[in-house]
Amino acid sequence: MADTRYLDWPFLEDRHRQLARELDAWAAQNIPHGHGPDVDAECRELVRRLGQGGWLHHAVAGGPGTGAAIDTRAICLIRETLARHSGLADFAFAMQGLGSGAISLHGTPAQTERYLARVARGEAIAAFALSEPEAGSDVAAMQCSARVEGDHAVLDGEKTWISNGGIADFYVVFCRTNEAPGARGISAFIVDAGTPGFEIAERIHVIAPHPLARLRFTNCRIPLSQRIGAAGEGFKIAMRTLDVFRTSVAAAALGFARRALDEALRRATTRRMFNQALADFQLTQAKLAGMATTIDSSALLVYRAAWQRDQGRNVTREAAMAKLTATEGAQQVIDAAVQIFGGLGVVSGQVVESLYREIRALRIYEGASEVQQLIIARELLKDPQETSP
């Protein structure tokens, strides 16, 4: 682990500091940076390793032991640490949490028993199916439907941009059930892989490879007992799940940025130009100073939001600020690192080159930067007494 002074900040407790140090040591021995051609197999293997290492317990129930509240600071520290080592490892951890988050928050005892223990052990892979071809940021515009027939629900429609699509053992799927107009007419269901009427319509390939797919449901019948929460509560469940993990997206971006700064410092102090180190040039020093300041600014927002959520406070505004600042800032930091590396920075396989590809999606998924700006402004325009710092 590089600069760990942030672990001494009052947002964190001793158990968090111990967690970060133990995970960093474990990841150095168990998580390779980069990946080979079979991303599906590597993602499955990473889930298995994270489960065997005990780290996935934090994603599904806030730590070992059933019924514990999700510890947002622990999730953020884990994602930040894993992201410094491997973007795919961070993805594997995060999707186990996001994919099973609705069950952690609103699942019945039977659903919890059937799915969460296997997710925590790395024996079942989870997926969160919310976005559609015509309903991304505008979740209330979704068209995938579920109608009730006796004691079953019948699903029809498509989902897209679904992480873990194609390798997940089960999917939490949000469908229009029409109890009310708009967002109030959406429900959540658990659909097991292999259910008749459910298929992977397309695998999607992106610049930072990870399992991603478009899903199709055609008269897909599932027991009504697979519904999470009450009918019409799906939008609320989805937003609550995203609220838990949105701050952790910012933490992952922070991990990418820290790794980029470490790489840039190494390059700047070892690369010689004109009879001196690259780090001796004032332009390089100014760039490094800006990178470090951006990282600390992002970290303060990330762990403020995580701490506030762990205190039981509403963090809609704070989480949006953290995600916006950390993801946009990490893009700038990584770009600066590539510039310091020069031509070597765009060579395939270099750490900063892979970071450059990894960071781009974080400015889009789980709420694009523009959506975060709208959320922040909306919160500011509420009662000033409620939104003042």
C-alpha positions in Angstrom: 0.0 0.0 0.0 1.4 3.4 -0.9 0.2 6.6 0.9 -2.0 5.4 3.8 -2.2 8.6 5.8 -5.9 8.9 4.9 -6.6 5.8 7.0 -6.0 8.0 10.1 -8.9 10.4 9.2 -11.6 10.4 11.8 -14.2 9.1 9.3 -12.7 5.7 9.9 -12.4 3.4 12.9 -9.6 1.0 13.8 -11.5 -2.0 12.4 -11.5 -0.2 9.0 -7.8 0.5 9.2 -7.1 -3.1 9.9 -9.4 -4.2 7.1 -7.7 -2.0 4.5 -4.2 -3.2 5.5 -5.2 -6.9 5.6 -6.9 -6.7 2.3 -3.9 -4.9 0.7 -1.6 -7.7 1.8 -4.0 -10.4 0.7 -4.6 -8.8 -2.7 -0.8 -8.5 -3.3 -0.6 -12.3 -3.1 -3.9 -13.3 -4.7 -5.0 -10.7 -7.3 -3.0 -10.3 -10.5 -3.1 -6.9 -12.3 -4.6 -7.1 -15.7 -6.3 -10.1 -17.3 -6.0 -12.6 -20.2 -8.4 -13.4 -23.1 -11.0 -15.4 -21.1 -12.5 -12.6 -19.0 -15.6 -14.8 -18.0 -13.3 -17.5 -16.5 -11.1 -14.9 -14.7 -14.1 -13.1 -13.2 -15.5 -16.4 -11.9 -12.1 -17.2 -10.4 -11.9 -13.8 -8.8 -15.3 -14.3 -7.2 -14.2 -17.6 -5.9 -11.0 -16.2 -4.4 -12.8 -13.2 -2.9 -15.3 -15.6 -1.3 -12.7 -18.0 0.0 -10.8 -15.0 1.4 -13.9 -13.9 3.3 -14.1 -10.5 1.6 -17.5 -11.0 0.0 -19.3 -11.1 3.4 -18.9 -7.4 3.5 -20.7 -7.0 0.2 -23.9 -8.9 1.2 -24.3 -8.2 4.9 -21.8 -5.6 6.1 -19.5 -8.2 7.5 -19.5 -11.8 8.8 -22.6 -12.6 10.7 -26.2 -12.5 9.4 -28.4 -9.5 9.8 -25.7 -6.9 10.1 -26.2 -3.5 8.5 -24.1 -3.0 5.4 -20.9 -1.1 6.4 -20.5 1.5 3.7 -17.0 2.5 4.8 -15.8 -1.1 4.6 -17.3 -1.5 1.1 -15.5 1.7 0.0 -12.2 0.7 1.5 -12.4 -2.7 -0.1 -13.3 -1.3 -3.6 -10.6 1.3 -3.4 -8.0 -1.3 -2.4 -9.1 -3.8 -5.0 -9.2 -1.2 -7.7 -5.6 -0.2 -7.0 -4.6 -3.9 -7.7 -7.1 -4.9 -10.5 -10.1 -3.3 -12.1 -11.6 -6.7 -12.7 -11.2 -7.7 -9.0 -13.0 -4.5 -8.0 -15.7 -5.3 -10.5 -16.1 -8.9 -9.2 -16.5 -7.7 -5.7 -18.8 -4.8 -6.5 -21.2 -6.8 -8.6 -21.7 -9.4 -5.9 -22.8 -6.6 -3.7 -24.9 -4.7 -6.2 -26.4 -7.8 -7.6 -27.5 -9.1 -4.2 -28.1 -5.8 -2.6 -31.8 -5.8 -3.0 -32.0 -9.1 -1.3 -29.8 -7.9 1.5 -32.1 -4.8 2.0 -35.5 -6.2 1.3 -35.3 -10.0 0.8 -37.5 -12.5 2.7 -35.9 -14.9 5.1 -36.3 -17.6 2.4 -34.7 -15.5 -0.3 -31.9 -14.4 2.1 -31.1 -18.0 3.0 -31.3 -19.3 -0.6 -29.0 -16.7 -2.1 -26.9 -14.6 0.2 -24.8 -17.2 1.9 -23.8 -18.6 -1.5 -22.9 -15.1 -2.8 -20.8 -14.4 0.3 -18.9 -17.7 -0.2 -18.3 -16.9 -3.9 -20.4 -19.9 -4.9 -23.1 -17.9 -6.7 -22.6 -14.9 -9.0 -25.2 -12.1 -8.8 -26.4 -9.5 -11.3 -28.5 -6.3 -11.1 -30.8 -5.9 -14.1 -32.2 -2.4 -14.2 -31.2 -0.6 -17.5 -33.0 -1.1 -20.8 -32.4 0.0 -24.4 -34.7 3.0 -23.9 -34.5 3.4 -20.1 -31.0 4.1 -18.7 -30.9 7.2 -16.5 -34.7 7.5 -16.8 -35.5 4.4 -14.9 -39.2 5.2 -14.8 -39.4 4.8 -18.6 -38.7 1.0 -18.4 -40.9 -1.3 -20.5 -39.9 -4.8 -19.4 -43.1 -6.1 -17.8 -44.3 -8.7 -15.4 -47.9 -9.8 -15.2 -49.3 -12.0 -12.4 -50.9 -15.3 -13.3 -52.0 -17.2 -10.2 -49.0 -17.7 -8.0 -46.5 -16.9 -10.8 -45.1 -13.8 -12.5 -44.6 -13.8 -16.3 -41.8 -11.5 -17.5 -41.5 -10.1 -21.0 -39.0 -7.6 -22.4 -35.3 -6.8 -22.5 -32.5 -5.5 -20.2 -29.2 -4.2 -21.4 -25.7 -3.1 -20.1 -26.1 -5.8 -17.4 -22.9 -6.5 -15.6 -22.2 -10.2 -15.0 -24.6 -10.9 -17.8 -23.9 -14.3 -19.2 -22.0 -15.6 -16.1 -24.5 -14.8 -13.2 -26.3 -17.6 -11.4 -29.2 -15.2 -10.7 -30.5 -11.8 -11.7 -32.4 -9.2 -9.7 -34.7 -7.9 -12.5 -36.9 -4.8 -12.3 -40.1 -4.9 -14.3 -43.1 -2.7 -14.9 -46.1 -4.2 -13.0 -48.4 -1.1 -13.4 -49.7 -0.7 -9.8 -49.4 3.0 -10.5 -48.0 5.3 -13.2 -44.3 5.9 -13.6 -41.8 4.8 -10.9 -44.6 3.6 -8.6 -45.5 0.8 -10.9 -42.3 -1.2 -10.8 -41.5 -4.4 -9.0 -38.3 -6.4 -8.4 -37.9 -10.2 -9.0 -35.2 -12.8 -8.7 -34.7 -14.8 -11.9 -32.4 -17.8 -11.8 -30.1 -18.4 -14.8 -31.5 -21.2 -17.0 -35.2 -20.3 -16.3 -37.2 -21.1 -19.4 -38.0 -18.0 -21.3 -34.9 -16.2 -20.2 -31.9 -15.9 -22.5 -28.7 -14.0 -23.1 -29.6 -12.1 -26.2 -26.2 -10.5 -26.8 -22.8 -10.3 -25.2 -21.5 -6.7 -25.1 -17.8 -6.0 -25.4 -16.4 -2.7 -24.0 -13.0 -1.0 -23.7 -12.3 -2.4 -20.2 -13.4 -6.0 -20.7 -15.8 -7.5 -18.2 -18.9 -9.7 -18.4 -21.7 -7.6 -19.9 -24.8 -8.6 -21.8 -28.3 -7.8 -23.1 -31.0 -10.0 -21.6 -34.3 -11.1 -23.1 -37.4 -12.4 -21.3 -40.2 -14.1 -23.3 -43.1 -15.5 -21.3 -40.6 -16.2 -18.5 -42.5 -17.7 -15.6 -41.2 -17.5 -12.1 -42.9 -18.2 -8.8 -44.4 -15.0 -7.2 -42.3 -15.9 -4.1 -39.3 -14.6 -6.1 -40.6 -11.1 -5.9 -38.5 -8.9 -3.6 -40.6 -6.6 -1.4 -44.2 -5.7 -2.2 -45.7 -5.1 -5.6 -44.9 -1.6 -6.8 -41.9 -1.2 -4.5 -39.2 -1.9 -7.1 -38.2 1.6 -7.9 -37.7 2.3 -4.1 -35.7 -0.9 -3.8 -33.5 -0.1 -6.8 -32.8 3.4 -5.5 -32.0 2.2 -2.0 -29.6 -0.4 -3.5 -27.9 2.2 -5.7 -27.6 4.6 -2.7 -25.6 2.0 -0.9 -23.2 1.3 -3.7 -23.0 4.7 -5.5 -20.4 6.0 -3.0 -18.4 2.9 -3.5 -18.2 3.7 -7.3 -16.4 6.8 -6.2 -14.1 4.8 -4.0 -13.2 2.5 -6.9 -12.3 5.6 -9.0 -10.2 6.7 -6.1 -8.3 3.4 -6.1 -7.6 3.8 -9.9 -6.4 7.4 -9.3 -4.1 6.3 -6.4 -2.5 3.6 -8.6 -2.0 6.1 -11.4 -0.3 8.6 -9.1 2.0 5.8 -7.8 2.9 4.8 -11.3 3.5 8.5 -12.3 5.8 9.0 -9.3 7.8 6.0 -10.1 8.1 7.0 -13.7 8.9 10.6 -12.9 11.7 9.7 -10.5 13.4 7.1 -12.7 13.0 8.6 -16.2 15.9 10.8 -17.1 15.8 13.6 -19.6 18.4 16.3 -20.3 20.7 15.0 -17.6 18.1 15.1 -14.9 15.1 13.2 -13.6 11.7 14.0 -15.1 10.6 14.8 -11.6 13.1 17.7 -11.5 11.2 19.7 -14.0 8.7 22.2 -12.5 6.0 21.3 -15.0 6.2 17.7 -13.8 6.0 18.8 -10.2 3.0 21.0 -10.9 1.3 18.0 -12.5 2.0 15.7 -9.6 0.8 18.3 -7.1 -2.5 18.7 -9.0 -2.9 14.9 -9.1 -2.3 14.5 -5.3 -4.7 17.4 -4.5 -7.4 16.0 -6.7 -7.1 12.6 -5.0 -7.3 14.0 -1.5 -10.3 16.2 -2.4 -12.1 13.1 -3.8 -11.2 11.0 -0.8 -12.6 13.5 1.7 -15.9 13.5 -0.2 -16.0 9.7 -0.5 -15.4 8.9 3.2 -17.6 11.8 4.4 -20.5 10.3 2.4 -19.7 6.7 3.6 -19.4 7.9 7.2 -22.7 9.8 7.1 -24.5 6.8 5.6 -23.1 4.6 8.4 -24.6 7.1 10.9 -28.0 6.5 9.4 -28.2 9.8 7.5 -29.6 10.5 4.1 -26.6 10.9 1.7 -28.3 11.5 -1.6 -26.5 14.8 -2.1 -23.2 13.7 -0.5 -23.0 10.4 -2.5 -23.7 12.3 -5.7 -20.9 14.8 -4.9 -18.5 12.0 -4.1 -19.2 10.1 -7.3 -19.1 13.2 -9.5 -15.9 14.5 -8.1 -14.0 11.2 -7.7 -14.8 9.8 -11.1 -14.2 13.0 -13.0 -11.1 13.7 -10.9 -9.7 10.2 -11.5 -10.1 10.6 -15.3 -7.9 13.8 -15.0 -5.3 12.1 -12.7 -5.0 9.0 -15.0 -4.8 11.2 -18.1 -2.0 13.1 -16.4 -0.2 9.9 -15.6 -0.4 8.8 -19.2 1.1 12.1 -20.2 4.0 11.6 -17.8 4.7 8.2 -19.3 4.7 9.7 -22.8 4.5 7.2 -25.7 4.9 4.3 -23.2 1.6 5.4 -21.6 -0.5 4.3 -24.6 1.2 0.9 -25.1 -1.2 -1.9 -24.5 -0.5 -3.8 -21.3 1.0 -0.8 -19.4 -0.7 -0.2 -16.1 -1.6 3.5 -16.9 -3.0 2.4 -20.3 -5.3 -0.1 -18.6 -6.3 2.4 -16.0 -7.2 4.9 -18.8 -9.7 2.3 -20.2 -11.0 1.2 -16.7 -11.9 4.7 -15.5 -14.0 5.8 -18.5 -17.1 3.7 -17.7 -17.3 4.9 -14.0 -18.3 8.4 -15.3 -21.4 6.8 -16.8 -22.6 3.8 -14.8 -24.7 4.0 -11.7 -25.7 7.5 -12.7 -23.7 9.5 -15.3 -21.9 12.6 -14.2 -24.6 14.8 -15.6 -27.2 12.9 -13.6 -25.2 13.5 -10.4 -25.2 17.2 -11.2 -28.9 17.2 -11.5 -29.2 15.3 -8.2 -27.0 17.8 -6.4 -28.9 20.8 -7.8 -32.2 19.2 -6.9 -31.1 18.7 -3.3 -29.8 22.2 -3.1 -33.1 23.6 -4.3 -35.1 21.9 -1.5 -35.6 23.6 1.8 -32.3 25.5 2.5 -32.6 24.5 6.2 -32.5 20.9 5.1 -29.6 21.2 2.6 -27.2 23.6 4.3 -23.8 22.0 5.0 
